[in-house]
Amino acid sequence: MTERVIVGSIGGSFGVHGELRLKSFCADPSAIADYTPLFTEGGRRFAQVVLTGQIKNGFTARLDGVITKEDADALRNVSLYADRSLMPSLPDDEYYYADLIGLTVLDTGGAPLGTVKQVMDHGAGDLLEINVTGQSETVLLPFTRAAVPTVDLEQGRIIADPPDGLFSADK
């Protein structure tokens, strides 16, 4: 999926005629319909997305091939991806989540801390979930300029200045 970027997710059916609830992750939420075709992780392709209304936390929409309530319900919690080539370029200090996953995380002294497993946004700010080198558990690192002063996509690494004790074994 590295050639694609997540742009939204399906919340399930809306009504009984194949409409569904759609959550957009785009800076301009309605732009999700402009990035067609959209794809699922499983490779299903939706050539057309028609936004039919606005609801709390998203839209109601129609996707080609989704005709019944059962079709829509079968897509509940499915993420939608767009081709990276359709996405706008970002300013220097902004990143697509897909670009951060898999990057090596080093501390400010160059010692390896782990790799980025995923990026989470729970509303209060982004968090990087880090697979810690030599441990089975993960650590959540705030994705702020203070905790992550450098993101170097060309070198495939992040320089982190984590809060004291975050990566220590004796938490």
DSSP file with accessible surface (Angstrom, degrees, kcal/mol):
  #  RESIDUE AA STRUCTURE BP1 BP2  ACC     N-H-->O    O-->H-N    N-H-->O    O-->H-N    TCO  KAPPA ALPHA  PHI   PSI    X-CA   Y-CA   Z-CA
    1    1 A M    >         0   0   95      0, 0.0     3,-1.8     0, 0.0    97,-0.0   0.000 360.0 360.0 360.0  10.4    0.0    0.0    0.0
    2    2 A T  T 3   +     0   0  110      1,-0.3    96,-0.0     3,-0.1     0, 0.0   0.745 360.0  56.0 -68.8 -20.2    3.0    2.4   -0.1
    3    3 A E  T 3  S+     0   0  139     81,-0.0    81,-2.8    80,-0.0    82,-0.4   0.397 107.5  62.9 -87.2   3.2    1.9    3.8   -3.4
    4    4 A R  E <   -A   83   0A  65     -3,-1.8     2,-0.4    79,-0.3    79,-0.2  -0.927  68.9-148.3-129.1 155.6   -1.4    4.7   -1.8
    5    5 A V  E     -A   82   0A   5     77,-2.6    77,-2.5    -2,-0.3     2,-0.2  -0.965  27.4-112.0-123.8 136.4   -2.5    7.0    1.0
    6    6 A I  E     +A   81   0A  49     -2,-0.4    75,-0.3    75,-0.2    91,-0.1  -0.466  38.1 169.0 -68.0 132.4   -5.4    6.4    3.4
    7    7 A V  E     -     0   0A   2     73,-2.9    18,-3.2     1,-0.3    19,-0.5   0.493  56.2 -30.6-122.1 -10.8   -8.1    9.0    2.8
    8    8 A G  E     -AB  80  24A   0     72,-1.4    72,-3.3    16,-0.3    -1,-0.3  -0.989  50.4-118.5 177.8-176.9  -11.1    7.7    4.8
    9    9 A S  E     -AB  79  23A  25     14,-2.2    14,-3.1    -2,-0.3     2,-0.4  -0.983  23.5-116.5-147.3 157.8  -13.1    4.8    6.2
   10   10 A I  E     - B   0  22A   0     68,-2.4    67,-2.5    65,-0.3    68,-0.4  -0.803  15.0-166.4 -98.6 131.9  -16.5    3.4    5.9
   11   11 A G  E     -     0   0A  18     10,-3.3     2,-0.2    -2,-0.4    65,-0.2   0.454  49.3 -98.3 -96.2  -2.5  -18.8    3.4    8.9
   12   12 A G  E     - B   0  21A   0      9,-0.7     9,-2.9    63,-0.2    -1,-0.4  -0.720  65.2 -17.0 115.6-167.9  -21.4    1.0    7.6
   13   13 A S  E     - B   0  20A  14      7,-0.3     2,-0.4    -2,-0.2     7,-0.3  -0.283  40.5-160.9 -76.3 157.3  -24.8    1.4    6.0
   14   14 A F        -     0   0   83      5,-2.6     5,-0.4    47,-0.1     3,-0.4  -0.908  69.4 -25.5-134.6 102.2  -27.0    4.5    6.1
   15   15 A G  S    S-     0   0   47     -2,-0.4     3,-0.2     1,-0.2    -1,-0.1  -0.421  89.0 -73.6  86.1-164.8  -30.6    3.5    5.3
   16   16 A V  S    S+     0   0   95      1,-0.1    53,-0.8    -2,-0.1    -1,-0.2   0.317 109.8  75.8-117.3   7.8  -31.6    0.5    3.3
   17   17 A H  S    S-     0   0  134     -3,-0.4    -1,-0.1    51,-0.2    51,-0.1   0.019 114.4 -84.7-114.6  28.0  -30.7    1.4   -0.3
   18   18 A G  S    S+     0   0    0      1,-0.3    45,-0.4    -3,-0.2    50,-0.2   0.417  82.4 136.6  91.6  -3.1  -26.9    1.0   -0.3
   19   19 A E        -     0   0   44     -5,-0.4    -5,-2.6    48,-0.1    -1,-0.3  -0.446  34.5-164.8 -71.6 155.0  -25.9    4.4    1.0
   20   20 A L  E     -BC  13  61A   0     41,-2.4    41,-2.2    -7,-0.3     2,-0.4  -0.908  24.7-104.4-138.5 165.2  -23.2    4.3    3.6
   21   21 A R  E     -BC  12  60A  89     -9,-2.9   -10,-3.3    -2,-0.3    -9,-0.7  -0.794  38.0-167.1 -90.3 130.7  -21.5    6.4    6.2
   22   22 A L  E     -BC  10  59A   3     37,-3.0    37,-2.8    -2,-0.4     2,-0.5  -0.982  11.4-159.4-127.4 126.2  -18.1    7.7    5.1
   23   23 A K  E     -B    9   0A 110    -14,-3.1   -14,-2.2    -2,-0.4     2,-0.4  -0.920  15.2-150.5-104.5 126.0  -15.5    9.4    7.3
   24   24 A S  E     -B    8   0A  20     -2,-0.5   -16,-0.3   -16,-0.2     6,-0.1  -0.793  17.9-171.0 -99.1 138.4  -12.9   11.5    5.4
   25   25 A F        +     0   0   96    -18,-3.2   -17,-0.2    -2,-0.4     2,-0.1   0.238  52.5 118.0-103.8   9.0   -9.4   12.0    6.6
   26   26 A C  S    S-     0   0   19    -19,-0.5    -2,-0.1     3,-0.2     6,-0.1  -0.461  75.8-122.1 -78.4 150.1   -8.7   14.7    4.0
   27   27 A A  S    S+     0   0  114      1,-0.3    -1,-0.1    -2,-0.1     3,-0.1   0.899 117.9  39.0 -57.3 -42.0   -7.8   18.3    5.0
   28   28 A D  S >  S-     0   0   94      1,-0.2     3,-2.3    -3,-0.0     4,-0.3  -0.921  90.2-154.9-103.7 100.8  -10.8   19.3    3.0
   29   29 A P  G >  S+     0   0   62      0, 0.0     3,-1.4     0, 0.0    -3,-0.2   0.833  88.8  55.1 -51.9 -37.2  -13.2   16.5    3.9
   30   30 A S  G >  S+     0   0   54      1,-0.3     3,-1.3     2,-0.1     4,-0.2   0.692  88.3  80.1 -72.8 -12.3  -15.3   16.7    0.8
   31   31 A A  G X>  +     0   0    6     -3,-2.3     3,-2.1     1,-0.3     4,-0.6   0.670  67.3  87.4 -67.8 -13.0  -12.2   16.2   -1.4
   32   32 A I  G X4 S+     0   0    0     -3,-1.4     3,-1.1    -4,-0.3    -1,-0.3   0.866  83.9  56.7 -54.7 -33.5  -12.3   12.5   -0.7
   33   33 A A  G X4 S+     0   0   25     -3,-1.3     3,-0.5     1,-0.2    16,-0.3   0.702 100.0  60.0 -72.3 -16.2  -14.7   12.2   -3.8
   34   34 A D  G <4 S+     0   0  122     -3,-2.1    -1,-0.2    -4,-0.2    -2,-0.2   0.581  92.0  67.0 -85.1 -13.4  -12.0   13.9   -5.9
   35   35 A Y  G << S+     0   0   38     -3,-1.1    48,-0.4    -4,-0.6    -1,-0.2   0.109  85.3 179.9 -98.9  23.2   -9.3   11.2   -5.4
   36   36 A T    <   +     0   0   46     -3,-0.5    11,-0.1    46,-0.1     2,-0.1  -0.363  50.7  61.2 -70.8 151.6  -11.1    8.4   -7.2
   37   37 A P  S    S-     0   0   25      0, 0.0    46,-0.5     0, 0.0     2,-0.3   0.493  74.1-167.3 -75.5 151.0  -10.6    5.6   -7.8
   38   38 A L  E     -ED  46  82A   0      8,-2.4     8,-3.1    -2,-0.1     2,-0.3  -0.793   2.8-157.5-104.3 151.1  -10.5    4.5   -4.1
   39   39 A F  E     -ED  45  81A  16     42,-2.7    42,-2.9    -2,-0.3     6,-0.2  -0.921  10.9-137.3-129.7 151.9   -9.2    1.2   -3.0
   40   40 A T    >   -     0   0   13      4,-1.9     3,-1.8    -2,-0.3    40,-0.1  -0.592  37.6-105.5 -95.1 167.1   -9.5   -1.1    0.0
   41   41 A E  T 3  S+     0   0  129     38,-0.4    -1,-0.1     1,-0.3    39,-0.1   0.836 123.0  59.0 -59.7 -31.9   -6.5   -3.0    1.5
   42   42 A G  T 3  S-     0   0   79      1,-0.1    -1,-0.3     2,-0.1    -3,-0.0   0.499 123.6-105.3 -76.2  -4.7   -7.9   -6.1   -0.1
   43   43 A G    <   +     0   0   46     -3,-1.8    -2,-0.1     1,-0.3     2,-0.1   0.429  66.5 151.0  98.5  -2.0   -7.7   -4.5   -3.5
   44   44 A R        -     0   0  107      1,-0.1    -4,-1.9    -5,-0.0     2,-0.4  -0.444  34.9-145.0 -64.6 140.6  -11.4   -3.7   -4.2
   45   45 A R  E     -E   39   0A 141     -6,-0.2     2,-0.6    -2,-0.1    -6,-0.2  -0.902  15.9-166.4-116.6 132.0  -11.7   -0.7   -6.4
   46   46 A F  E     -E   38   0A   0     -8,-3.1    -8,-2.4    -2,-0.4    19,-0.1  -0.954   3.1-175.4-116.5 109.4  -14.4    2.0   -6.3
   47   47 A A  S    S+     0   0   43     -2,-0.6     2,-0.4   -10,-0.2    -1,-0.1   0.747  70.3  40.2 -76.4 -23.1  -14.3    4.1   -9.4
   48   48 A Q        -     0   0  117    -10,-0.1    16,-1.6   -12,-0.1     2,-0.4  -0.989  55.7-178.0-135.4 135.3  -17.0    6.5   -8.3
   49   49 A V  E     -F   63   0A  11     -2,-0.4     2,-0.5   -16,-0.3    14,-0.2  -0.996   8.0-172.4-127.4 122.7  -17.8    8.2   -4.9
   50   50 A V  E     -F   62   0A  64     12,-2.6    12,-2.5    -2,-0.4     2,-0.5  -0.972  16.6-144.6-118.6 116.8  -20.8   10.4   -4.7
   51   51 A L  E     +F   61   0A  48     -2,-0.5    10,-0.3    10,-0.2     3,-0.1  -0.712  20.5 177.9 -78.7 122.6  -21.3   12.3   -1.4
   52   52 A T  E     -     0   0A  63      8,-2.5     2,-0.3    -2,-0.5     9,-0.2   0.574  57.4 -19.0-105.0 -12.5  -25.1   12.5   -0.8
   53   53 A G  E     -F   60   0A  30      7,-1.4     7,-2.2     2,-0.0     2,-0.4  -0.982  61.4-102.2-177.6 173.1  -25.3   14.3    2.5
   54   54 A Q  E     +F   59   0A 160     -2,-0.3     5,-0.3     5,-0.3     2,-0.3  -0.947  35.0 171.0-117.5 135.4  -23.5   15.4    5.6
   55   55 A I  E >   -F   58   0A  50      3,-2.3     3,-2.0    -2,-0.4     2,-0.1  -0.824  50.4 -61.1-130.1 173.0  -23.8   13.7    9.0
   56   56 A K  T 3  S+     0   0  182      1,-0.3     3,-0.1    -2,-0.3    -1,-0.0  -0.351 123.5   1.8 -57.7 128.7  -22.1   14.1   12.3
   57   57 A N  T 3  S-     0   0  130      1,-0.1     2,-0.3    -2,-0.1    -1,-0.3   0.728 135.2 -10.3  65.8  23.8  -18.4   13.1   11.8
   58   58 A G  E <  S- F   0  55A  14     -3,-2.0    -3,-2.3   -35,-0.1     2,-0.3  -0.996  79.3 -64.1 162.8-151.0  -18.7   12.5    8.1
   59   59 A F  E     -CF  22  54A  18    -37,-2.8   -37,-3.0    -2,-0.3     2,-0.4  -0.870  27.8-121.7-131.8 162.1  -20.9   12.1    5.0
   60   60 A T  E     +CF  21  53A   6     -7,-2.2    -8,-2.5    -2,-0.3    -7,-1.4  -0.854  47.7 170.4 -98.2 146.1  -23.5    9.8    3.6
   61   61 A A  E     -CF  20  51A   0    -41,-2.2   -41,-2.4    -2,-0.4     2,-0.4  -0.974  34.8-131.6-152.9 163.0  -22.2    8.5    0.2
   62   62 A R  E     - F   0  50A  92    -12,-2.5   -12,-2.6    -2,-0.3     2,-0.4  -0.982  19.2-165.9-119.0 135.5  -22.8    6.1   -2.6
   63   63 A L  E >   - F   0  49A   6     -2,-0.4     3,-2.1   -45,-0.4   -14,-0.2  -0.950  34.3-100.4-117.1 140.9  -20.0    3.9   -4.0
   64   64 A D  T 3  S+     0   0   61    -16,-1.6     3,-0.1    -2,-0.4   -16,-0.1  -0.323 109.3  23.2 -61.0 137.0  -20.2    2.1   -7.3
   65   65 A G  T 3  S+     0   0   49      1,-0.2     2,-0.8   -19,-0.1    -1,-0.3   0.327  93.7 108.5  89.7  -8.1  -21.1   -1.6   -6.8
   66   66 A V    <   +     0   0    5     -3,-2.1    -3,-0.3     1,-0.2    -1,-0.2  -0.885  32.8 147.8-103.4 106.0  -22.7   -1.0   -3.3
   67   67 A I        +     0   0  122     -2,-0.8     2,-0.2    -3,-0.1    -1,-0.2   0.765  50.7  45.1-112.0 -34.5  -26.4   -1.5   -3.9
   68   68 A T  S  > S-     0   0   51    -50,-0.2     4,-2.0   -51,-0.1   -51,-0.2  -0.664  80.7-110.7-114.6 167.3  -28.0   -2.9   -0.8
   69   69 A K  H  > S+     0   0   70    -53,-0.8     4,-2.9     1,-0.2     5,-0.2   0.890 120.7  54.9 -59.0 -39.1  -27.8   -2.3    3.0
   70   70 A E  H  > S+     0   0  131      1,-0.2     4,-1.9     2,-0.2    -1,-0.2   0.883 104.9  52.4 -64.9 -39.0  -26.0   -5.7    3.3
   71   71 A D  H  4 S+     0   0   59      2,-0.2     4,-0.5     1,-0.2    -1,-0.2   0.926 113.1  44.9 -59.2 -46.2  -23.4   -4.5    0.7
   72   72 A A  H >< S+     0   0    0     -4,-2.0     3,-1.3     1,-0.2    -2,-0.2   0.911 111.5  51.6 -66.7 -43.6  -22.8   -1.4    2.8
   73   73 A D  H >< S+     0   0   43     -4,-2.9     3,-1.6     1,-0.3    -1,-0.2   0.844 101.5  62.0 -63.4 -31.9  -22.7   -3.2    6.1
   74   74 A A  T 3< S+     0   0   82     -4,-1.9    -1,-0.3     1,-0.3    -2,-0.2   0.716 102.5  52.9 -66.1 -18.2  -20.1   -5.7    4.7
   75   75 A L  T X  S+     0   0   12     -3,-1.3     3,-2.0    -4,-0.5   -65,-0.3   0.335  77.1 139.2 -99.1   6.8  -17.8   -2.7    4.3
   76   76 A R  T <  S+     0   0  113     -3,-1.6   -65,-0.2     1,-0.3     3,-0.1  -0.247  76.7   6.3 -55.3 133.1  -18.1   -1.5    7.9
   77   77 A N  T 3  S+     0   0  132    -67,-2.5     2,-0.4     1,-0.2    -1,-0.3   0.650  92.4 144.4  66.4  19.5  -14.7   -0.3    9.3
   78   78 A V    <   -     0   0   38     -3,-2.0   -68,-2.4   -68,-0.4    -1,-0.2  -0.749  45.4-133.2 -88.5 131.1  -13.0   -0.7    5.9
   79   79 A S  E     -A    9   0A  32     -2,-0.4   -38,-0.4   -70,-0.2     2,-0.4  -0.585  13.8-143.1 -82.5 147.8  -10.3    1.9    5.1
   80   80 A L  E     -A    8   0A   0    -72,-3.3   -73,-2.9    -2,-0.2   -72,-1.4  -0.934  14.6-165.3-115.2 137.5  -10.2    3.6    1.8
   81   81 A Y  E     -AD   6  39A  28    -42,-2.9   -42,-2.7    -2,-0.4     2,-0.3  -0.901   5.1-157.2-123.4 148.1   -7.0    4.5    0.0
   82   82 A A  E     -AD   5  38A   0    -77,-2.5   -77,-2.6    -2,-0.3   -44,-0.1  -0.875  37.4 -90.2-119.5 154.3   -6.2    6.8   -3.0
   83   83 A D  E >   -A    4   0A  45    -46,-0.5     3,-1.8   -48,-0.4     4,-0.5  -0.419  32.3-131.4 -62.0 134.5   -3.2    6.7   -5.3
   84   84 A R  G >  S+     0   0   64    -81,-2.8     3,-1.6     1,-0.3    -1,-0.1   0.851 104.1  66.8 -56.7 -34.0   -0.4    8.9   -4.0
   85   85 A S  G 3  S+     0   0  110    -82,-0.4    -1,-0.3     1,-0.3   -81,-0.1   0.743  98.3  53.4 -64.2 -20.6    0.0   10.6   -7.4
   86   86 A L  G <  S+     0   0   74     -3,-1.8    -1,-0.3   -51,-0.1    -2,-0.2   0.613  90.8  96.1 -86.3 -13.5   -3.5   12.1   -6.9
   87   87 A M  S <  S-     0   0   27     -3,-1.6     3,-0.1    -4,-0.5     2,-0.0  -0.492  80.8-110.1 -82.3 146.2   -2.7   13.6   -3.6
   88   88 A P        -     0   0   66      0, 0.0     2,-0.1     0, 0.0    -1,-0.1  -0.360  36.9-103.8 -69.0 152.8   -1.5   17.2   -3.2
   89   89 A S        -     0   0  117      1,-0.1     0, 0.0    -2,-0.0     0, 0.0  -0.453  39.2-132.7 -73.5 153.0    2.1   17.9   -2.2
   90   90 A L        -     0   0   57      4,-0.1    -1,-0.1    -2,-0.1     6,-0.0  -0.748  18.7 -97.9-108.0 155.6    2.5   18.9    1.4
   91   91 A P    >   -     0   0   68      0, 0.0     3,-1.9     0, 0.0    -1,-0.1  -0.199  49.1 -95.4 -61.1 165.2    4.5   21.7    3.1
   92   92 A D  T 3  S+     0   0  160      1,-0.3    -2,-0.0     3,-0.0     0, 0.0   0.762 122.7  47.9 -57.8 -29.5    8.0   20.8    4.5
   93   93 A D  T 3  S+     0   0   88      2,-0.0     2,-0.3     0, 0.0    -1,-0.3   0.233  99.1  80.0-102.3  17.0    6.7   20.2    8.0
   94   94 A E    <   -     0   0  107     -3,-1.9     2,-0.3     2,-0.0    -4,-0.1  -0.936  56.9-173.6-122.8 149.8    3.7   18.0    7.2
   95   95 A Y        -     0   0   59     -2,-0.3     2,-0.3     3,-0.0    -3,-0.0  -0.982  28.6-117.0-141.4 147.5    3.7   14.3    6.3
   96   96 A Y    >>  -     0   0   37     -2,-0.3     3,-1.5     1,-0.1     4,-0.8  -0.673  32.4-125.2 -77.3 139.4    1.3   11.6    5.2
   97   97 A Y  H >> S+     0   0   70     -2,-0.3     4,-1.4     1,-0.3     3,-1.3   0.886 110.2  61.9 -53.1 -39.7    1.0    9.0    7.9
   98   98 A A  H 34 S+     0   0   36      1,-0.3    -1,-0.3     2,-0.2   -94,-0.0   0.805  98.5  57.0 -59.7 -28.3    2.0    6.3    5.3
   99   99 A D  H <4 S+     0   0   46     -3,-1.5    -1,-0.3     1,-0.2    -2,-0.2   0.742 106.7  48.8 -74.1 -23.5    5.3    8.1    4.9
  100  100 A L  H X< S+     0   0    0     -3,-1.3     3,-1.9    -4,-0.8    16,-0.3   0.786  85.2  99.8 -87.5 -28.2    6.1    7.7    8.6
  101  101 A I  T 3< S+     0   0   86     -4,-1.4    16,-0.2     1,-0.3     3,-0.1  -0.378  91.2  17.0 -66.0 129.0    5.3    4.1    9.1
  102  102 A G  T 3  S+     0   0   52     14,-2.7    -1,-0.3     1,-0.3    15,-0.1   0.291  89.0 139.1  94.1  -8.8    8.4    1.9    9.1
  103  103 A L    <   -     0   0   16     -3,-1.9    13,-2.2     1,-0.1    -1,-0.3  -0.401  57.5-113.8 -68.7 145.4   10.9    4.8    9.7
  104  104 A T  E     -Gh 115 157B  59     52,-2.1    54,-2.8    11,-0.2     2,-0.5  -0.603  26.1-144.6 -76.1 136.8   13.7    4.2   12.1
  105  105 A V  E     +Gh 114 158B   0      9,-3.5     8,-3.5    -2,-0.3     9,-1.5  -0.930  20.9 179.5-108.7 123.5   13.5    6.2   15.3
  106  106 A L  E     -Gh 112 159B  27     52,-3.1    54,-3.3    -2,-0.5     2,-0.1  -0.897  25.6-121.4-118.0 151.4   16.8    7.4   16.8
  107  107 A D  E >   - h   0 160B  45      4,-2.8     3,-2.3    -2,-0.3    54,-0.2  -0.297  43.7 -90.9 -81.6 176.7   17.4    9.5   19.9
  108  108 A T  T 3  S+     0   0   95     52,-0.7    53,-0.1     1,-0.3    -1,-0.1   0.698 128.9  55.4 -65.9 -15.1   19.3   12.8   19.7
  109  109 A G  T 3  S-     0   0   72      2,-0.1    -1,-0.3     0, 0.0    50,-0.0   0.425 121.6-106.0 -92.7  -0.9   22.5   10.9   20.3
  110  110 A G  S <  S+     0   0   44     -3,-2.3    -2,-0.1     1,-0.3    -5,-0.0   0.462  72.5 141.6  92.7   0.6   21.9    8.6   17.4
  111  111 A A        -     0   0   46      1,-0.1    -4,-2.8    -5,-0.0    -1,-0.3  -0.589  57.2-110.4 -77.5 135.3   21.0    5.5   19.5
  112  112 A P  E     +G  106   0B  84      0, 0.0    -6,-0.3     0, 0.0     3,-0.1  -0.442  35.8 174.9 -68.6 135.4   18.2    3.4   17.9
  113  113 A L  E     -     0   0B  23     -8,-3.5    20,-1.7     1,-0.4     2,-0.3   0.669  53.0 -86.8-106.5 -30.7   14.9    3.5   19.8
  114  114 A G  E     -GI 105 132B   3     -9,-1.5    -9,-3.5    18,-0.3    -1,-0.4  -0.993  46.2 -67.1 156.6-157.4   12.8    1.5   17.4
  115  115 A T  E     -GI 104 131B  54     16,-1.8    16,-3.0    -2,-0.3     2,-0.5  -0.957  45.9-100.1-132.5 152.7   10.6    1.8   14.3
  116  116 A V  E     + I   0 130B   2    -13,-2.2   -14,-2.7    -2,-0.3    14,-0.2  -0.588  34.1 178.8 -74.6 120.5    7.2    3.5   13.7
  117  117 A K  E     -     0   0B 101     12,-3.6     2,-0.3    -2,-0.5    -1,-0.2   0.864  64.1 -25.0 -86.5 -46.1    4.5    0.9   13.7
  118  118 A Q  E     - I   0 129B  81     11,-1.1    11,-3.0   -18,-0.1     2,-0.4  -0.980  54.1-120.6-160.6 166.0    1.6    3.3   13.1
  119  119 A V  E     - I   0 128B  15     -2,-0.3     2,-0.4     9,-0.2     9,-0.2  -0.963  29.0-164.8-115.5 131.8    0.4    6.9   13.5
  120  120 A M  E     - I   0 127B  31      7,-2.9     7,-2.8    -2,-0.4     2,-0.5  -0.938  12.0-166.2-121.2 142.3   -2.7    7.6   15.6
  121  121 A D  E     + I   0 126B  94     -2,-0.4     5,-0.2     5,-0.2    -2,-0.0  -0.949  13.9 167.9-127.3 108.4   -4.8   10.7   15.9
  122  122 A H        -     0   0  139      3,-0.9     4,-0.1    -2,-0.5    -1,-0.1   0.083  64.1 -95.7-106.3  20.2   -7.2   10.7   18.8
  123  123 A G  S    S+     0   0   68      1,-0.1     3,-0.1     2,-0.0    -2,-0.0  -0.036 115.9  74.7  97.4 -33.5   -8.1   14.4   18.5
  124  124 A A  S    S-     0   0  110      1,-0.4     2,-0.2     0, 0.0    -1,-0.1   0.492 115.8 -55.1 -91.4  -3.1   -5.7   15.9   21.0
  125  125 A G        -     0   0   39      2,-0.0    -3,-0.9    17,-0.0    -1,-0.4  -0.602  67.7 -67.0 141.0 157.9   -2.7   15.4   18.7
  126  126 A D  E     -I  121   0B  46     17,-0.3    17,-2.7    -2,-0.2     2,-0.4  -0.429  40.9-160.8 -76.4 147.5   -0.9   12.7   16.7
  127  127 A L  E     -IJ 120 142B  44     -7,-2.8    -7,-2.9    15,-0.2     2,-0.6  -0.983  10.9-141.9-125.7 139.3    1.0    9.9   18.4
  128  128 A L  E     -IJ 119 141B   0     13,-3.2    13,-3.0    -2,-0.4     2,-0.7  -0.894  12.7-146.2 -97.7 123.9    3.6    7.7   16.9
  129  129 A E  E     -IJ 118 140B  21    -11,-3.0   -12,-3.6    -2,-0.6   -11,-1.1  -0.842  21.6-159.5 -89.5 119.6    3.4    4.0   18.0
  130  130 A I  E     -IJ 116 139B   0      9,-3.3     9,-2.0    -2,-0.7     2,-0.8  -0.882  18.9-141.2-108.2 125.9    7.0    2.8   18.2
  131  131 A N  E     -IJ 115 138B  64    -16,-3.0   -16,-1.8    -2,-0.5     2,-0.3  -0.779  35.4-134.4 -77.2 111.9    8.0   -0.9   18.1
  132  132 A V  E >   -I  114   0B  14      5,-1.0     3,-2.0    -2,-0.8   -18,-0.3  -0.543  18.6-106.1 -77.7 134.2   10.9   -0.6   20.7
  133  133 A T  T 3  S+     0   0   88    -20,-1.7    -1,-0.1    -2,-0.3     3,-0.1  -0.353 103.0   5.5 -58.2 124.7   14.1   -2.3   19.7
  134  134 A G  T 3  S+     0   0   82      1,-0.2     2,-0.3    -2,-0.1    -1,-0.3   0.568 113.5  95.0  79.3   8.4   14.5   -5.5   21.8
  135  135 A Q    <   -     0   0   69     -3,-2.0    -1,-0.2     2,-0.1    -3,-0.0  -0.944  65.0-144.6-130.0 155.9   11.1   -5.3   23.4
  136  136 A S  S    S+     0   0  128     -2,-0.3     2,-0.1    -3,-0.1    -1,-0.1   0.713  80.8  74.9 -88.9 -21.9    7.7   -6.9   22.7
  137  137 A E  S    S-     0   0  104     -6,-0.1    -5,-1.0     1,-0.1     2,-0.2  -0.462  74.8-130.2 -89.5 163.8    5.7   -3.9   23.8
  138  138 A T  E     -J  131   0B  43     -7,-0.2     2,-0.4    -2,-0.1    -7,-0.2  -0.685   9.4-140.6-108.4 165.2    5.3   -0.6   22.0
  139  139 A V  E     -J  130   0B   4     -9,-2.0    -9,-3.3    -2,-0.2     2,-0.6  -0.966  11.4-135.3-124.9 141.0    5.6    3.0   23.2
  140  140 A L  E     -J  129   0B  81     -2,-0.4   -11,-0.2   -11,-0.2   -13,-0.0  -0.875  22.6-169.4 -98.5 117.6    3.4    6.0   22.2
  141  141 A L  E     -J  128   0B   0    -13,-3.0   -13,-3.2    -2,-0.6     2,-0.1  -0.919  26.1-117.8-108.1 124.3    5.5    9.1   21.4
  142  142 A P  E     -J  127   0B  44      0, 0.0     2,-1.5     0, 0.0   -15,-0.2  -0.410  20.4-134.9 -59.2 133.8    3.8   12.4   21.0
  143  143 A F        +     0   0   46    -17,-2.7   -17,-0.3     4,-0.1     2,-0.3  -0.592  59.4 129.3 -93.0  72.2    4.3   13.7   17.4
  144  144 A T  S  > S-     0   0   72     -2,-1.5     4,-2.8   -19,-0.1   -19,-0.0  -0.823  73.6-110.5-118.6 163.0    5.2   17.2   18.4
  145  145 A R  T  4 S+     0   0  167     -2,-0.3    -1,-0.1     1,-0.2    -2,-0.0   0.863 118.6  53.8 -62.9 -32.7    8.1   19.4   17.4
  146  146 A A  T  4 S+     0   0   78      1,-0.2    -1,-0.2     2,-0.1    15,-0.1   0.923 118.0  33.3 -67.9 -43.7    9.5   19.1   20.9
  147  147 A A  T  4 S+     0   0    6      1,-0.3    14,-2.6    13,-0.1    -2,-0.2   0.753 132.0  32.3 -85.1 -24.9    9.4   15.3   21.0
  148  148 A V     <  +     0   0    7     -4,-2.8    -1,-0.3    12,-0.2    12,-0.2  -0.714  65.4 164.7-132.9  80.9   10.2   14.8   17.3
  149  149 A P        +     0   0   55      0, 0.0     2,-0.4     0, 0.0    11,-0.1   0.781  66.3  38.6 -71.0 -23.5   12.5   17.6   16.1
  150  150 A T  E     +K  159   0B  66      9,-1.4     9,-2.5     2,-0.0     2,-0.5  -0.985  51.1 179.5-137.6 129.0   13.5   15.9   12.9
  151  151 A V  E     -K  158   0B  23     -2,-0.4     2,-0.6     7,-0.2     7,-0.2  -0.993  10.1-175.4-120.6 118.3   11.8   13.8   10.3
  152  152 A D  E  >> +K  157   0B  42      5,-3.0     5,-2.3    -2,-0.5     4,-0.8  -0.843   8.1 175.4-118.0  91.8   14.2   12.8    7.5
  153  153 A L  T  45S+     0   0   73     -2,-0.6     3,-0.3     1,-0.2    -1,-0.2   0.866  79.2  57.4 -66.0 -35.8   12.2   10.9    4.8
  154  154 A E  T  45S+     0   0  186      1,-0.2    -1,-0.2     2,-0.1    -2,-0.1   0.892 114.7  37.1 -62.7 -38.9   15.1   10.6    2.5
  155  155 A Q  T  45S-     0   0  129      2,-0.2    -1,-0.2    -3,-0.1    -2,-0.2   0.516 110.0-123.9 -89.7  -7.2   17.2    8.9    5.1
  156  156 A G  T  <5 +     0   0   24     -4,-0.8   -52,-2.1    -3,-0.3     2,-0.3   0.876  69.6 111.6  69.7  39.6   14.2    6.9    6.4
  157  157 A R  E   < -hK 104 152B  96     -5,-2.3    -5,-3.0   -54,-0.2     2,-0.4  -0.972  53.5-149.8-146.9 159.0   14.6    8.1   10.0
  158  158 A I  E     -hK 105 151B   0    -54,-2.8   -52,-3.1    -2,-0.3     2,-0.6  -0.987  15.3-145.5-124.6 133.9   13.2   10.2   12.8
  159  159 A I  E     -hK 106 150B  30     -9,-2.5    -9,-1.4    -2,-0.4     2,-0.4  -0.912  25.7-167.2 -99.1 123.4   15.2   11.9   15.4
  160  160 A A  E     -h  107   0B   0    -54,-3.3   -52,-0.7    -2,-0.6   -12,-0.2  -0.877  28.2-168.4-116.3 145.5   13.3   11.9   18.7
  161  161 A D        -     0   0   89    -14,-2.6     3,-0.1    -2,-0.4   -13,-0.1  -0.716  31.8-168.6-123.0  73.7   13.8   13.7   22.0
  162  162 A P        -     0   0   24      0, 0.0     3,-0.1     0, 0.0   -21,-0.1  -0.211  30.1 -89.2 -68.9 156.4   11.3   11.7   24.1
  163  163 A P    >   -     0   0   72      0, 0.0     3,-2.0     0, 0.0     4,-0.4  -0.290  63.0 -80.1 -57.0 147.8   10.1   12.8   27.5
  164  164 A D  T 3  S+     0   0  170      1,-0.2    -3,-0.0     2,-0.1     0, 0.0  -0.225 115.0  12.9 -53.0 134.5   12.4   11.3   30.3
  165  165 A G  T >  S+     0   0   45     -3,-0.1     3,-0.5     1,-0.0    -1,-0.2   0.302  89.2 115.3  84.7  -8.2   11.6    7.7   31.1
  166  166 A L  T <  S+     0   0   43     -3,-2.0    -2,-0.1     1,-0.2   -26,-0.1   0.902  88.4  28.1 -64.1 -39.2    9.4    7.0   28.1
  167  167 A F  T 3  S+     0   0   32     -4,-0.4    -1,-0.2   -28,-0.1     2,-0.1   0.342  94.3 116.2-104.3   7.1   11.8    4.5   26.6
  168  168 A S    <   -     0   0   40     -3,-0.5     3,-0.4     1,-0.1    -4,-0.0  -0.476  67.1-131.7 -78.4 150.0   13.5    3.2   29.8
  169  169 A A  S    S+     0   0   89      1,-0.2     2,-0.7    -2,-0.1    -1,-0.1   0.738  99.6  63.5 -71.1 -23.9   13.0   -0.4   30.7
  170  170 A D              0   0  139      0, 0.0    -1,-0.2     0, 0.0    -2,-0.1  -0.374 360.0 360.0-103.3  59.3   12.0    0.4   34.3
  171  171 A K              0   0  134     -2,-0.7    -5,-0.1    -3,-0.4    -6,-0.0  -0.336 360.0 360.0 -67.7 360.0    8.8    2.4   33.7
